[in-house]
Amino acid sequence: MLTIDIDRRVGSFHLQPQFDAGNELVVLFGPSGCGKSLTLQAVAGLLRPDGGRIELPGGVVAFDSAAKIDLPPQRRSVGYVVQELALFPHMTARQNIEFGMAGWPAQRRRDRVAYLVSLLGLEGLEDRRPRQMSGGQQQRVALARALAAEPSLLLLDEPFSALEAPLRTMLRREVAALRRRLDLTALFVTHDLGEAYALGDHIVIYDDGRVLQHGPKDDVFRRPRSRRVAELVEVRNIIAGEVIAYAEGVAVVRTPWFTARVPDAHAPVSGNVYLCIRPEHIIIVREDRDTRDQGNTVIDTEIVEEVAMGNTHRLFMRAAAPDAGVGEPLIFEVDVPAHPYEVLGIASKREWRIALTIEHISLVPRE
């Protein structure tokens, strides 16, 4: 179990993350400057918290202000890949990897290097220096160096941010597979939502030095606990409403444009709320079908704008107002894969009914 509960002021910035995670790939996600990288530095022993506790996998207490424990970096069993990689330019790939095993017997170092070279597909590159390798090869060398001393925890600080998209996608898969194969806990920092979703088993949402929510990936993305979390994970359809009834685990929510039923054991049972639904969970209803019998909320809309995004079309759909006194129009963002977009003939028609899928709506309190 990894446990982080620390407090540190850096100038006017207050870092105070609090979360725990099991043996999984944990993604620290949030906007730039929110404290993700500072958290890694504190875990690695490069930034001393003002107070709190850090417990590493295996029950090793790396820092505890109350018990006056503060292990030096070399005793924390942590591998660290920084954003800039920090490979030594005058050293070969082999020498860079060996640097992580200072003090090991020569034969053990050779055996470990051979294992990591094979594991990470670096055969034939052992005697090359960083400038003689591609970006992806340099990433693998940096990862091998971080893994050299057999750490119990791997820290990765936006390691793929400088790489082109196809290579990033490939390396994401490799890192996830490698973590499972080595049975490691890993902390991975990113502000790329797609990367967070592709990699993470456990997502930790940061904002302004604090953890707003953490848990299994699908829980966090589909059930945000606050409007701010919903905004950060790009829910994009966040609608003010009021719970007007609640019975048998189903909340009835009234908005100025529609009334929806929301089955959610964690939903507020009364008062003002935000209704949240991701753009990919809104369905374009075919003319010959109706999904109301499934409990979905069906709304008449008009397409007012659309953006082609390769495999997806993003539609901006204005809800029909029930009366003239509603005020601002409600615009839904709806993501439709390219094939249904073509089959339904969406490009040739502006008026459509949409269905808010009942199992994908969530509610958060409105302060």
Buried (B, 14 or more C-beta within 10 A) or exposed (E): EBBBBBBBEEEEEBBBBBBBBEBBBBBBBBEEEBBBBBBBBBBBBEBEBEEBBBBBBEEBBBBBBEEEEBBEEEEBBBBBBBBEBEBEEEBBBBBBBBBBBEEBEEEEBBEBBEEBBEBBEBEEBBEBBBEEBEBBBBBBBBBBBBBBBEBBBBBBBBBBBBBEEEBBBEBBEBBBEBBBEEEBBBBBBBBBEEBBBBBBBBBBBBBBBBBBBBBBBEBBBBBBBBBBBBBBBEBBBBBBBBBEEBEEEBBBBBBBBBEBBBEBEEBBEEEEBBBBBBBBBBBBBEEEEEBEEEBBBBBBBBBEEBEEEEEBBBBBBBBBBEEEEBEEEBBBBBBBEEEEBEEBEBEEEEEBBBBBBBEBBBBBBBE
